[in-house]
């Protein structure tokens, strides 16, 4: 049996309620910030993806090079994945012309392939096994793909014209209910904690995406038509406030 002496502090935050609150806020910010660059600034999905991908590579590189957990740095990488995931999913769904089902299907295959590659290479996809730079690279690659897939799922469910038509509020309720089911599975079943983590991480993305769309999309499309720059700034302030006011501890990593 593994004991506390077999564990050391890692470089990702412990999975507390605060983690998931900031995660959803970050995914919502990713939607509003991504839309601000691609739509409000009229830069387009491809240019937006290049910009945010560069920020992601830089932030992830700093995170992997760091010697210990730094909450601001970790969440900066997460925000980079949500913004890049927003623009990349929009590019795949719309610019490539394969639609929401095609985009979601393609991204799901890529995510499944990344998880399989990670497991084959290191024998685990658990965040308690992020004990090498190779594991961290796999982790951030998988995070990036899960954020992109989550965006595609959110858009597919919510879009009233070319999607499933549940609307932004309806889709948020659907994904929120799915997350509650995962909470129930965590508390009352023996389902793999690693599987539940990745399921929750993926499903929390479309929840944030649909909330973000609800905030900034036109009223005629079911949104509130809020200014994307203001919404992004308020969400960023909320995330920074959470990080500053409530210290986070690092998740423990197994040594063996």
C-alpha angles and dihedrals in degrees: 000000000000115000133197089263088062090059134077132183114271133203101259125076123260114263099255129146088265090058092058094043091054091042093057091044090050092051090050090050089049090058096048094042093046091050090046091058099039100036111019092041091036093225094135133229098284096050091043090052092050091051096048093040089057090050090048094051091049094046094043090049090054091047093051092046092051117104097216144010117299112178097204091050094047093050091045088060091047091052089049090054092049094050093044090044090055096052094038093051091049090050093050095044099041113017095044090048097227096118130220097302092048093045094046091046093049093047092046090054091049091049092048089049092051092051092047091048091048093049093046092050100044107013096239142056094196122127086226088069099057090121100132140041089249090057090049092052090053090047095054093042089054092045090052093051093044091053091050093047090048091054091051091049092049093050092046094053096041107040108106094200111038101009135063091288102229090135127225097286094042092049091048089054091049095051092041090054090048090054090051089054089054090051088053091049090051093051102039109024139056094234112145110280089214092055091047091050094054092044090051092045092053096044095046088062097063088044089058092040094055092045089050092049090048089055099049109023121100119275091241088059093051099266135115095242093226119170107271094216093051093045090050092049093050092048091048090050090051092051093047090048091053092049094047100041100040113044115217127215124218124255113251119249125209116241099203 
